[in-house]
Amino acid sequence: MSHNQLRVKVLVVGNNPFSDDIAQTIKKYGRKVKLQDILRPPQNLPPFLEDIEFMDLSPLKSCDLTIIAVNHPDVAYFMGEEITNINGRAILASDHVIERQIKLDQQSENILTPKILCSLETQKDNVFGTFTREFGKPEYKLVVKSNKIEDVIVLRGAPCGSTWKIVENLKKKSVEDAPRIAGLSIQYYCHASRGLTVTGRRGKIYTGAKIHSEAIKKALMSNRTE
C-alpha cells in the first residue's frame, strides 16, 4: 500500500490524563492517522502481574498501531508482548520503560520505545512512517514581522498535544525570547517525569523542553534562509 493510500487506525491503551491527551490529540489533529479506540486497563492493579488475561485484547486486531501509555510497567510489557505475537505495531509511551521492555524492543522491529514521545523521528515502516509524519518530534513554521512572531503553524507535533498548546504563548513574542518561552511553556503541559530520579538523572520533562526550544530555533533559522 502506498503512503498516499495508507490510513492508520490507532488504539490508545491507558487510563490516565496522558493517554487521554494522546487520544484527543490524534482525534483533533490526525489526518491519515485516526483514533480507532481507547482500551482502559482496570485501576488499582497489584504492583506485580504475571499476565494480563483479565483484559479484553480483541481491539488489538482491529487497529494498525497501538500506543501503550499505561502507568503499570507489567501491563505495558505484556501488551507489547501480545502485539509482537500478532505481528502488530506499537509505541511504548509509558514513562517507566523498564529493562525488559527495551529488550522487547530490540527483539522486534514492530515495537518503538522512544525516550519521550516528542523525540520520535520519522520512520520508514509504512505504519510507523505515516504516524511519525504527523506526530513525533515537533516542527513549526513561523510568520515573523518586525522581529516578532505573528503566527505559529504546527507542521508536526508531539502525540500528547503539548506542541499545539504552547502556540498562543509564542505569538507576539520576540524572536530572541521565543525558544526560551517554548521550553518553559511546554513544561506546563508535559506529562513526563519531573525533578530528579532516584539515580540522580533529570526528569524527561527537561528533554521535552529542550526539544521544543530547538524546534523553534530551527523554524527561525528556516525563516532566515528563505
C-alpha positions in Angstrom: 0.0 0.0 0.0 1.4 3.4 -0.9 1.9 6.3 1.5 -0.9 8.2 -0.3 -3.4 5.5 0.3 -2.4 4.4 3.8 -4.7 5.2 6.7 -3.5 4.3 10.2 -6.0 3.3 12.8 -4.7 3.8 16.3 -5.6 2.2 19.6 -4.6 4.0 22.7 -4.1 1.9 25.9 -4.2 3.8 29.2 -6.4 5.1 32.0 -4.7 8.4 32.9 -4.5 12.0 31.7 -1.5 11.2 29.5 -3.4 8.6 27.5 -6.5 10.8 27.3 -4.4 13.6 25.9 -2.9 11.3 23.2 -6.3 10.1 22.2 -7.7 13.6 22.0 -4.6 14.9 20.0 -5.0 12.1 17.4 -8.7 12.7 17.2 -8.2 16.5 16.7 -5.1 16.8 14.5 -4.8 13.4 12.8 -5.2 13.5 9.0 -4.2 10.0 7.8 -3.9 8.9 11.4 -7.3 8.2 13.0 -8.2 7.2 16.6 -9.8 3.8 16.4 -10.5 3.1 20.1 -9.3 3.5 23.7 -8.5 0.5 25.8 -8.6 1.3 29.6 -7.0 -1.2 31.9 -8.5 -1.6 35.4 -7.5 0.9 38.1 -5.8 -0.2 41.4 -4.0 -3.2 39.9 -1.5 -5.1 42.2 2.2 -3.9 41.8 3.2 -7.2 40.1 1.3 -9.1 37.4 2.0 -12.5 35.9 -0.2 -11.9 32.9 -3.0 -9.6 31.6 -5.6 -12.3 30.8 -8.1 -10.1 32.7 -8.1 -7.6 29.8 -10.1 -7.8 26.6 -7.4 -7.6 24.0 -9.6 -8.0 20.9 -9.3 -4.3 19.9 -5.6 -5.1 19.1 -6.6 -7.0 16.0 -8.7 -4.1 14.5 -6.1 -1.4 14.7 -2.8 -0.8 12.8 -0.9 0.8 15.7 -1.2 0.6 19.4 0.1 3.4 21.7 0.8 2.0 25.2 0.5 4.8 27.7 -0.2 2.9 30.9 1.4 3.6 34.3 1.8 0.0 35.2 5.1 -1.5 33.8 3.8 -5.1 33.7 0.7 -4.1 31.7 3.0 -2.1 29.3 5.3 -5.1 28.9 2.6 -7.7 28.4 0.8 -5.5 25.9 4.0 -5.2 23.9 4.4 -9.0 24.0 0.9 -9.6 22.8 1.3 -7.1 19.9 4.6 -8.8 18.9 2.8 -12.2 18.8 0.2 -10.9 16.3 2.8 -9.1 14.3 1.3 -5.7 15.1 2.9 -2.3 15.6 3.2 -0.5 18.9 4.8 2.5 20.6 5.6 2.1 24.2 4.9 5.6 25.5 5.0 4.8 29.3 7.3 6.9 31.3 8.5 3.7 33.1 10.4 2.0 30.2 12.0 -0.8 32.1 14.9 -3.0 31.0 12.8 -5.9 29.7 10.7 -3.5 27.6 13.9 -2.3 26.0 14.8 -5.9 25.3 11.4 -6.5 23.7 12.1 -3.5 21.5 15.4 -5.0 20.4 13.8 -8.3 19.6 11.1 -6.8 17.4 11.2 -4.1 14.8 7.4 -3.7 15.4 7.9 -2.0 18.8 9.3 1.5 19.4 10.4 2.7 22.8 11.2 6.4 22.5 12.8 8.1 25.5 9.9 10.6 25.2 7.2 10.8 22.6 8.3 14.2 21.2 11.7 12.6 20.3 10.1 10.3 17.7 11.8 10.7 14.4 10.2 9.9 11.0 10.2 6.1 10.5 10.5 4.2 7.2 7.9 1.5 8.0 4.6 2.2 6.4 2.5 2.3 9.6 5.2 4.0 11.7 6.1 6.2 8.8 2.5 7.5 8.4 2.2 8.1 12.1 5.5 9.9 12.5 4.9 12.2 9.6 2.0 13.7 11.6 3.1 13.1 15.2 6.5 13.0 16.8 9.4 15.4 17.0 7.9 18.9 16.7 8.3 21.0 13.6 7.0 24.6 13.3 6.6 27.2 10.6 6.7 30.8 11.9 5.4 34.0 10.5 7.7 36.8 11.7 7.1 40.5 11.3 9.2 43.3 12.8 11.3 40.8 14.8 8.1 39.4 16.5 6.3 36.2 15.9 2.9 36.9 14.3 1.7 33.3 13.7 2.8 29.8 14.5 1.9 26.8 12.4 2.4 23.3 13.7 3.7 21.0 10.9 4.2 18.0 13.2 3.6 17.8 17.0 4.0 15.6 20.0 1.3 13.0 20.3 0.4 14.3 23.7 -0.7 17.6 22.1 1.7 19.9 24.0 3.2 21.2 20.8 -0.1 22.8 19.8 -0.9 24.0 23.4 2.0 26.5 23.5 1.2 28.2 20.2 -0.6 31.1 21.8 2.3 31.6 24.3 4.6 32.3 21.4 2.6 34.9 19.4 3.8 38.5 19.7 7.0 37.4 21.4 10.4 38.5 20.1 12.4 36.0 18.0 15.1 36.2 20.7 12.8 35.1 23.5 10.7 32.6 21.6 13.0 29.5 22.1 13.2 30.1 25.8 9.5 30.7 26.1 8.8 27.5 24.2 11.0 25.5 26.5 9.4 26.9 29.6 5.8 26.7 28.4 6.0 23.1 27.3 6.7 22.1 30.9 3.3 23.2 32.0 1.6 20.6 29.6 4.2 17.8 29.5 3.4 14.6 31.3 7.0 13.3 31.5 8.8 12.8 34.8 9.9 15.9 36.7 12.7 16.7 39.1 15.4 14.1 39.7 15.1 10.4 39.5 16.3 8.1 42.3 19.6 7.6 40.3 20.1 11.4 40.1 19.0 11.8 36.4 17.0 14.8 35.4 13.3 14.1 34.6 12.3 13.6 31.0 10.3 16.9 31.1 13.6 18.7 30.5 14.2 16.7 27.4 10.8 17.7 26.1 11.6 21.4 26.9 14.9 21.3 25.0 13.3 19.5 22.0 10.6 22.2 21.7 13.1 25.0 22.2 15.3 23.6 19.5 12.3 23.2 17.2 11.6 27.0 17.4 15.2 27.8 16.8 15.1 25.6 13.7 12.0 27.3 12.4 13.6 30.7 12.9 16.7 29.5 11.0 14.4 28.4 8.2 12.9 31.8 8.0 16.3 33.4 7.6 17.3 31.1 4.7 14.0 31.6 2.8 
